[in-house]
Amino acid sequence: MQSKKRLCRLVLAGIAMLGACGAASLVEAADAGMHVDQVGYLTGHEKMAMVTDSGDTAFSIVDARTDKVVYTGKLSAAKRDAMSEETLRRADFSDFNTPGQYKIKVGSRESYDFAIGDNVYSVPAVQTWRSYTLTRSGTPIDDKNITGLKVKMGHAQDKQAQVYFTDKLNKKGDRVDVLGGWYDAGDYGKYTTTGGLAAAELLLAFEAHPDHFTKGQLLFPEGIQYDKNLPDALNEVKYEFDFLKKMMRKDGSTFHKVSGAQWPGFDKSPDSDTQDRFLYSTCTASTAMYGASLAIGVRVYKDYDAVYARQLKKDADKVWAYLSKTKESVYRVDEGQESGSGPYNDTNDIQERLWMAAEMFRTTGDKKYERYLKANKAELTKAPGFFTWDNTLALAQFAYAMSKGADAGLQAEVKKAYMDYADMILVKIAKDGFGCALSKDEYTWASTKNALTQGDMLLMAYQIEPKQAYIEGALSQIHYMFGRNSLDKSFLTGAGDNPPEHPHNRIHESTGAYIPGLLVGGPNAVSGGDPDQTKYLESGHIPTAKSYLDVLTSWSTNEYAIDYTGTAAYALAWFAKPEGLTASQIKLTRAFPSVTK
């Protein structure tokens, strides 16, 4: 049996010898092997913690303030978990629904604090959606009351970005205004691929629960311009749409990305990275993803701004016309285009075309889109995986399954393919010791996003066929994200007692402002992701679920991206009701110093 020890633990989780920049800070940790959702559990839903086996067979829940025992229960039988290589017991307290702040005790061990309540995810939900505001480019930001972030004007030179190539529409060196939009990840690139996907994730979240979104909800900082007639969430997506429209070319195609020619140093803030910016490549897959997001936007905005919704429809029609003329998948490559940005090199666009066609059919009911789907039935009815930036088949299936006036036979086949996959997710969750949806081969780059995506797909499945198991399965992925995992690590910045300390994020490093609500990649068991991760995996036997480093330079495990965060935004928006939070309620109560500043 382990004796109770309250330790100060290195945030680098014992791997500081890998030599990442700077010294680790110290935080008080829970006892080893007490795995809980560090944010909390909803009343009326399953509530479980996992504990490493110590021979104890009982657990208690104590009030975090008074230490008074409020609940006792029996632990499950011990069972080996393959991914973490831990032997676990489950503490099930689903029938305990008294709101409050608690800890779990097993023998002399105790967990991190957690809440039980009707709306425990309201703060991280706002922080997650608000993270998009704080990663806006091309606008002044003065978030003095919450994060302290201050940016004069990120990448003002994007107003005169230079085309990197010559084709029938542009000559190399042409200047194009692409000011605005969201930075994609820990660097300052802006991509049509992830911009379209993230915008779609946010809009689908809004469409599922429009009553969960209000005006004033995101507490926009000084400098942010917005339409006071729209809910804040729709203002945020509109900012990205306005940028993506600038990325659209005369024929309905899109530029693939805008970035500098070199990766900026960590000391470079959005307004001090003054290198020239270039428009690189064109890609039919990313163009189709933009088109799909526009189609969703038409549905969502029409009740708030009919004129704007009609403009989105016009732009979507233009994209579809281009795709209809361009039969083959296009991904243009020019030497040097990846020297300062990532590729997002999707060379097979059929899933993205299907997604756009399905969204357009759901939005308009126009049978020409269904005819396209029927012509590609073999692809449309394949078993999906979780959706990603290079395969959106699942989103195409969900859109068609939700469409009115669809061909009954084809819709039934599509629904079956989607729902069979949803049920397979539930099987994986049931087998995993932590209730995580990830199989061994899904612990890759962006594994946390992979888990949350599967949770989101369960929430989408619930919209097709309401089944409580889908809701509980989605919540289980939120619990994983918030620290009910073998690392006791919350993978959302600022959430829980043990969130990422050193995310791969140039805004944090250059300005010192730590942005809460960003979802980092998480465990990546595939060697070669980055030098630190590779060295760690080669340092000895590392269990699959523990292949994560909270270090600045591990971009394959500790970087966020807007499409990652979109999966968390969808899940949290489903369960969080608007509360009218104040700045003090969403401001973090501890500091997260940057390594390099």
FENHU-V669671 format. One record per pair of residues at least 4 apart in sequence whose C-alpha atoms are under 8 Angstrom apart, sorted by the first residue. I is the first residue (numbers start at 1). J is the second residue. Records with the same first field share a line. If there is no record, write none. Layout:
BEGIN
I: J ; J
END
This chain:
BEGIN
1: 54 ; 55
2: 54 ; 108 ; 109
3: 108 ; 109
4: 31 ; 108 ; 109 ; 110
5: 31 ; 109
6: 28 ; 29 ; 30 ; 31
7: 28 ; 29 ; 30 ; 31
8: 26 ; 27 ; 28 ; 29
9: 13 ; 26 ; 27 ; 28 ; 29
10: 14 ; 16 ; 24 ; 25 ; 26 ; 27
11: 24 ; 25 ; 26 ; 27 ; 501 ; 550
12: 16 ; 24 ; 549 ; 550 ; 551
13: 549 ; 550
15: 536 ; 549
16: 20 ; 24
18: 532 ; 535 ; 536
20: 532 ; 551 ; 552 ; 553
21: 551 ; 552 ; 553 ; 595 ; 596
22: 595 ; 596
23: 595
29: 112 ; 498
30: 34 ; 110 ; 111 ; 112
31: 109 ; 110 ; 111
32: 109
33: 50 ; 51 ; 52 ; 486 ; 488
34: 49 ; 50 ; 51 ; 52 ; 104 ; 109 ; 110 ; 111 ; 112 ; 488
35: 49 ; 50 ; 51 ; 111 ; 483 ; 484 ; 485 ; 486 ; 488
36: 48 ; 49 ; 50 ; 111 ; 112 ; 114 ; 479 ; 482 ; 483 ; 484 ; 485 ; 488
37: 41 ; 49 ; 114 ; 479 ; 480 ; 481 ; 482 ; 483 ; 484 ; 496
38: 112 ; 113 ; 114 ; 115 ; 482 ; 483 ; 484 ; 490 ; 495 ; 496 ; 497 ; 498
39: 113 ; 114 ; 115 ; 120 ; 121 ; 482 ; 495 ; 496
40: 114 ; 115 ; 116 ; 117 ; 120 ; 121 ; 479
41: 45 ; 46 ; 47 ; 114 ; 115 ; 116 ; 117 ; 120
42: 46 ; 47 ; 116 ; 117 ; 118 ; 119 ; 120
43: 96 ; 97 ; 98 ; 99 ; 116 ; 117 ; 118
44: 94 ; 95 ; 97
45: 94 ; 472
46: 92 ; 93 ; 94 ; 95 ; 472
47: 92 ; 93 ; 94
48: 90 ; 91 ; 92 ; 93 ; 94
49: 90 ; 91 ; 92 ; 484
50: 88 ; 89 ; 90 ; 91 ; 433 ; 434 ; 484
51: 88 ; 89 ; 90 ; 91
52: 86 ; 87 ; 88 ; 89
53: 78 ; 87 ; 88 ; 89
56: 75 ; 106 ; 107
57: 74 ; 75 ; 76
58: 72 ; 73 ; 74 ; 75 ; 106 ; 107
59: 72 ; 73 ; 74 ; 75 ; 91 ; 104 ; 105 ; 106 ; 107
60: 69 ; 70 ; 71 ; 72 ; 73 ; 104 ; 105 ; 106
61: 69 ; 70 ; 71 ; 72 ; 102 ; 103 ; 104 ; 105
62: 66 ; 67 ; 68 ; 69 ; 70 ; 71 ; 102 ; 103 ; 104 ; 105
63: 67 ; 68 ; 69 ; 70 ; 100 ; 101 ; 102 ; 103
64: 101 ; 102 ; 103 ; 113
65: 101 ; 102
71: 96
73: 91 ; 92 ; 93
74: 91
75: 89 ; 90 ; 91 ; 92
76: 89 ; 90 ; 91
77: 89 ; 90
78: 87 ; 88 ; 89
79: 87 ; 88 ; 89 ; 433
80: 85 ; 86 ; 87 ; 88 ; 433
81: 85 ; 86 ; 87 ; 88 ; 432 ; 433 ; 434
82: 86 ; 432 ; 433
83: 432 ; 440 ; 543 ; 544 ; 545
84: 486 ; 543 ; 544 ; 545 ; 546
85: 543
86: 486
88: 433
97: 116 ; 117
98: 116 ; 117
99: 115 ; 116 ; 117 ; 118
100: 115 ; 116 ; 117
101: 113 ; 114 ; 115 ; 116
102: 113 ; 114 ; 115 ; 116
103: 110 ; 111 ; 112 ; 113 ; 114
104: 110 ; 111 ; 112
105: 109 ; 110 ; 111
106: 110
112: 497
113: 497
115: 120
116: 120
119: 575 ; 576 ; 577
120: 576
121: 125 ; 572 ; 575 ; 576
122: 126 ; 572 ; 576 ; 577 ; 578 ; 579
123: 127 ; 581 ; 585 ; 586
124: 128 ; 495 ; 516 ; 517 ; 572 ; 586
125: 129 ; 517 ; 569 ; 572 ; 573 ; 576
126: 130 ; 217 ; 218 ; 517 ; 586
127: 131 ; 218 ; 516 ; 517 ; 586
128: 132 ; 516 ; 517 ; 518 ; 565 ; 568 ; 569
129: 133 ; 218 ; 233 ; 517 ; 569
130: 134 ; 218 ; 220 ; 517
131: 135 ; 515 ; 516 ; 517 ; 518
132: 136 ; 182 ; 236 ; 562
133: 182 ; 220 ; 236
134: 141 ; 149 ; 515
135: 182 ; 183
136: 154 ; 180 ; 181 ; 182 ; 183
137: 153 ; 154 ; 155 ; 179 ; 180 ; 181 ; 182 ; 183 ; 270
138: 153 ; 154 ; 155 ; 156 ; 158 ; 179 ; 180 ; 181
139: 151 ; 152 ; 153 ; 154 ; 180 ; 223 ; 224
140: 150 ; 151 ; 152 ; 153 ; 154 ; 222 ; 223 ; 224
141: 149 ; 150 ; 151 ; 152 ; 153 ; 221 ; 222 ; 223 ; 224
142: 148 ; 149 ; 150 ; 151 ; 221 ; 222 ; 223
143: 147 ; 148 ; 149 ; 150 ; 221 ; 222
144: 148 ; 149 ; 150 ; 221
145: 583 ; 584 ; 587
146: 583 ; 584 ; 586 ; 587 ; 588
147: 513 ; 514 ; 515 ; 587 ; 588
148: 513
149: 511 ; 512 ; 513 ; 514
150: 511
151: 270 ; 271
152: 271
153: 270 ; 271
154: 269 ; 270 ; 271
155: 179 ; 270 ; 271 ; 273 ; 274
156: 179 ; 271
157: 161 ; 179 ; 274 ; 276 ; 277
158: 176 ; 177 ; 178 ; 179 ; 180 ; 277
159: 176 ; 177 ; 178 ; 179
160: 175 ; 176 ; 177 ; 178
161: 175 ; 176 ; 177 ; 178 ; 258 ; 276 ; 277 ; 278 ; 279
162: 172 ; 173 ; 174 ; 175 ; 176 ; 276 ; 277 ; 278 ; 279
163: 170 ; 171 ; 172 ; 173 ; 174 ; 175 ; 176 ; 278 ; 279 ; 280
164: 172 ; 173 ; 278 ; 279 ; 280 ; 281 ; 337
165: 170 ; 171 ; 172 ; 173 ; 280 ; 281 ; 334
166: 170 ; 171 ; 172
167: 171
169: 249 ; 250
170: 174
177: 246
178: 243 ; 246 ; 247
179: 243
180: 239 ; 240 ; 242 ; 243
181: 190 ; 239 ; 240 ; 241 ; 242 ; 243 ; 244
182: 190 ; 195 ; 240 ; 562
183: 187 ; 188 ; 189 ; 190 ; 562
184: 188 ; 189 ; 190 ; 191 ; 194 ; 195 ; 561 ; 562
185: 189 ; 505 ; 559 ; 560 ; 561 ; 562
186: 504 ; 505 ; 506 ; 507 ; 559 ; 560 ; 561
187: 263 ; 264 ; 341 ; 505 ; 506
188: 259 ; 264 ; 270
189: 257 ; 258 ; 259 ; 260 ; 341 ; 342
190: 195 ; 257 ; 258 ; 259
191: 195 ; 256 ; 257 ; 258
192: 196 ; 244 ; 247 ; 254 ; 255 ; 256 ; 257 ; 286 ; 287 ; 289 ; 290
193: 197 ; 256 ; 285 ; 286 ; 287 ; 289 ; 290 ; 344 ; 389
194: 198 ; 389 ; 562 ; 563
195: 199 ; 240 ; 244 ; 290 ; 562 ; 563
196: 200 ; 244 ; 286 ; 289 ; 290 ; 291 ; 292 ; 293
197: 201 ; 289 ; 290 ; 293 ; 389 ; 563
198: 202 ; 562 ; 563 ; 565 ; 566
199: 203 ; 237 ; 240 ; 241 ; 293 ; 566
200: 204 ; 292 ; 293 ; 296 ; 297
201: 205 ; 563 ; 566 ; 567 ; 569 ; 570
202: 206 ; 233 ; 237 ; 566 ; 569 ; 570
203: 207 ; 234 ; 237 ; 293 ; 296 ; 297 ; 300
204: 208 ; 296 ; 570
205: 209 ; 210 ; 569 ; 570 ; 571 ; 573 ; 574
206: 210 ; 212 ; 213 ; 233 ; 300 ; 573
207: 300
208: 574
209: 213 ; 573 ; 574
212: 573 ; 574 ; 576 ; 577 ; 578
213: 217 ; 231 ; 232 ; 233 ; 577 ; 578
214: 231 ; 232 ; 233 ; 578
215: 228 ; 229 ; 230 ; 231 ; 232
216: 220 ; 231 ; 232 ; 580
217: 231 ; 232 ; 578 ; 580 ; 581
218: 232 ; 233
219: 582 ; 583
220: 224
226: 235
227: 235
229: 304
230: 234 ; 235 ; 304
231: 235
232: 236
233: 237
234: 238 ; 301
235: 239
236: 240
237: 241
238: 242
239: 243
240: 244
241: 245
242: 246
243: 247
244: 248 ; 290
245: 315
247: 254 ; 255 ; 256
248: 252 ; 253 ; 254 ; 255
249: 253 ; 254 ; 255
251: 318 ; 319 ; 322
252: 315 ; 318 ; 319 ; 320 ; 321 ; 322
253: 282 ; 283 ; 284 ; 287 ; 319 ; 322 ; 323
254: 282 ; 283 ; 284 ; 286 ; 287
255: 279 ; 280 ; 281 ; 282 ; 283
256: 279 ; 280 ; 281 ; 282 ; 283 ; 286 ; 287
257: 279 ; 280 ; 281
258: 277 ; 278 ; 279 ; 280
259: 277 ; 278 ; 279 ; 340 ; 341
260: 264 ; 275 ; 276 ; 277 ; 278 ; 340 ; 341
261: 275 ; 276 ; 277 ; 278 ; 336 ; 337 ; 338 ; 339 ; 340 ; 341
262: 339 ; 340 ; 341
263: 339 ; 340 ; 341
264: 268 ; 273 ; 340
265: 506
266: 505 ; 506 ; 509 ; 510 ; 596
267: 506 ; 509 ; 510 ; 596 ; 597
268: 272 ; 273 ; 506 ; 510
269: 273 ; 506 ; 507 ; 510 ; 511
270: 507
280: 337
281: 331 ; 332 ; 333 ; 334 ; 337
282: 330 ; 331 ; 332
283: 287 ; 329 ; 330 ; 331 ; 332 ; 346
284: 288 ; 323 ; 329 ; 330 ; 331 ; 349
285: 289 ; 329 ; 330 ; 346 ; 347 ; 348 ; 349 ; 350 ; 352 ; 353 ; 390
286: 290 ; 346 ; 352
287: 291 ; 319
288: 292 ; 319 ; 320 ; 323 ; 349 ; 352 ; 353 ; 355 ; 356
289: 293 ; 352 ; 353 ; 355 ; 356
290: 294
291: 295 ; 315 ; 316 ; 319 ; 320 ; 356
292: 296 ; 316 ; 352 ; 355 ; 356 ; 357 ; 359 ; 360
293: 297 ; 356
294: 298 ; 312 ; 313 ; 315 ; 316
295: 299 ; 312 ; 313 ; 316 ; 356 ; 359 ; 360 ; 363
296: 300 ; 359 ; 360 ; 363
297: 301 ; 309 ; 312
298: 302 ; 309 ; 310 ; 312 ; 313 ; 363
299: 309 ; 363
300: 304
301: 305 ; 306 ; 308 ; 309
302: 306 ; 307 ; 308 ; 309 ; 310
305: 309
306: 310
307: 311
308: 312
309: 313
310: 314
311: 315
312: 316
313: 317
314: 318
315: 319
316: 320
317: 321
318: 322
319: 323
320: 324
321: 325
322: 326
323: 327 ; 353
329: 347 ; 348 ; 349 ; 350
330: 347
331: 345 ; 346 ; 347
333: 337
337: 341
338: 342 ; 343
344: 389 ; 390
346: 390
349: 353
350: 354 ; 379
351: 355 ; 379 ; 380 ; 391 ; 392 ; 393 ; 396
352: 356 ; 391 ; 392 ; 393 ; 396
353: 357
354: 358 ; 372 ; 373 ; 380 ; 393 ; 396
355: 359 ; 392 ; 393 ; 395 ; 396 ; 397 ; 399
356: 360 ; 396
357: 361 ; 369 ; 370 ; 372 ; 373 ; 396
358: 362 ; 369 ; 370 ; 373 ; 396 ; 397 ; 399 ; 400
359: 363 ; 396 ; 399 ; 400
360: 364 ; 365 ; 366 ; 369
361: 365 ; 366 ; 367 ; 369 ; 370 ; 400 ; 403
362: 399 ; 400 ; 402 ; 403 ; 404
363: 403
365: 403 ; 404 ; 405
366: 370
367: 371
368: 372
369: 373
370: 374 ; 406
371: 375
372: 376
373: 377 ; 380
374: 410
376: 380
377: 381
378: 382
380: 393 ; 396 ; 397 ; 414
381: 397 ; 413 ; 414 ; 417
382: 417
383: 417 ; 418 ; 421
384: 393 ; 394 ; 417 ; 418 ; 421
385: 393 ; 394 ; 421
386: 394 ; 450 ; 453 ; 454 ; 457
387: 391 ; 392 ; 393 ; 394 ; 395 ; 453
388: 392
389: 563
392: 396
393: 397
394: 398 ; 418
395: 399
396: 400
397: 401 ; 414 ; 415 ; 418
398: 402 ; 415 ; 418 ; 460 ; 461
399: 403
400: 406 ; 411 ; 414
401: 411 ; 412 ; 414 ; 415 ; 464
402: 464
406: 410 ; 411
407: 411
408: 412
409: 413
410: 414
411: 415
412: 416
413: 417
414: 418
415: 419
416: 420
417: 421
418: 422 ; 461
419: 423 ; 461
420: 424
421: 425
422: 426 ; 454 ; 457 ; 458 ; 461 ; 470
423: 427
424: 428
425: 429 ; 437 ; 454 ; 458
426: 430 ; 437 ; 469 ; 470 ; 473
427: 431
428: 432 ; 435 ; 436 ; 437 ; 438 ; 439
429: 434 ; 435 ; 436 ; 437 ; 438 ; 473
430: 435
431: 435
432: 436 ; 437
434: 480 ; 484 ; 485 ; 486
435: 473 ; 476 ; 477 ; 480
436: 451 ; 476 ; 477 ; 480
437: 451 ; 454 ; 455 ; 477
438: 442 ; 443 ; 447 ; 450 ; 451
439: 443
440: 544
442: 447 ; 450
443: 447 ; 523 ; 524 ; 525 ; 526 ; 544 ; 545
444: 523 ; 524 ; 525 ; 526
445: 521 ; 522 ; 523 ; 524 ; 526 ; 529 ; 556 ; 557
446: 450 ; 520 ; 521 ; 522 ; 523 ; 524 ; 556 ; 557 ; 564
447: 451 ; 521 ; 522 ; 523 ; 524
448: 452 ; 481 ; 491 ; 519 ; 520 ; 521 ; 522 ; 523 ; 564
449: 453 ; 519 ; 520 ; 521 ; 564 ; 565 ; 567 ; 568
450: 454
451: 455 ; 477
452: 456 ; 474 ; 477 ; 478 ; 481 ; 567 ; 568 ; 571
453: 457 ; 567
454: 458 ; 474
455: 459 ; 473 ; 474 ; 475 ; 476 ; 477 ; 478 ; 571
456: 460 ; 474 ; 567 ; 570 ; 571
457: 461
458: 462 ; 470 ; 471 ; 473 ; 474
459: 463 ; 470 ; 471 ; 474 ; 571
460: 464
461: 465 ; 466 ; 470
462: 466 ; 467 ; 468 ; 470 ; 471
466: 470
467: 471
468: 472
469: 473
470: 474
471: 475
472: 476
473: 477
474: 478 ; 571
475: 479
476: 480
477: 481
478: 482 ; 568 ; 571 ; 572
479: 483 ; 484
480: 484 ; 485 ; 490
481: 485 ; 489 ; 490 ; 491 ; 492
482: 489 ; 490 ; 491 ; 492 ; 495 ; 496
483: 487 ; 488 ; 489 ; 490 ; 491 ; 496 ; 498
484: 488 ; 489 ; 490
485: 489
486: 545 ; 546
487: 545 ; 546
488: 498
489: 498 ; 499 ; 500
490: 495 ; 496 ; 497 ; 498 ; 499 ; 500
491: 495 ; 499 ; 500 ; 519 ; 520 ; 521 ; 522
492: 499 ; 500 ; 516 ; 517 ; 518 ; 519 ; 520
493: 499 ; 500 ; 501 ; 503 ; 515 ; 516 ; 517 ; 518 ; 519 ; 520
494: 499 ; 500 ; 515 ; 516 ; 517 ; 588
495: 499 ; 516 ; 517
500: 520 ; 550 ; 558
501: 550 ; 551 ; 592
502: 550 ; 551 ; 552 ; 558 ; 592 ; 594 ; 595
503: 520 ; 550 ; 551 ; 552 ; 558 ; 559 ; 560
504: 551 ; 552 ; 553 ; 554 ; 555 ; 558 ; 559 ; 560
505: 509 ; 552 ; 559 ; 560
506: 510
507: 511 ; 512 ; 513 ; 514
508: 512 ; 513 ; 514 ; 515 ; 594
509: 513 ; 594 ; 595 ; 596 ; 597
510: 594 ; 596 ; 597
511: 597
512: 593 ; 594 ; 597
514: 592 ; 593 ; 594
516: 588
517: 565
518: 560 ; 561 ; 565
519: 559 ; 560 ; 561 ; 564 ; 565 ; 568
520: 557 ; 558 ; 559 ; 560 ; 561 ; 564 ; 565
521: 556 ; 557 ; 558 ; 559 ; 560 ; 564
522: 547 ; 548 ; 557 ; 558
523: 544 ; 545 ; 546 ; 547 ; 548 ; 549 ; 557
524: 529 ; 533 ; 544 ; 545 ; 547 ; 548 ; 556 ; 557
525: 537 ; 544 ; 545 ; 547
527: 533 ; 534 ; 537
528: 533 ; 534
529: 533 ; 534 ; 555 ; 556 ; 557
530: 534 ; 553 ; 554 ; 555 ; 556
531: 535 ; 554
532: 536 ; 553 ; 554
533: 537 ; 547 ; 548 ; 549 ; 554 ; 556 ; 557
534: 538
535: 539
536: 540 ; 547
537: 541 ; 542 ; 547
542: 546 ; 547
543: 547
548: 557 ; 558
549: 554 ; 557 ; 558
550: 554 ; 557 ; 558
551: 558
552: 558 ; 595
553: 558
554: 558 ; 559
555: 559
560: 564 ; 565
561: 565
562: 566
563: 567
564: 568
565: 569
566: 570
567: 571
568: 572
569: 573
570: 574
571: 575
572: 576
573: 577
581: 585 ; 586
582: 586
583: 587
END
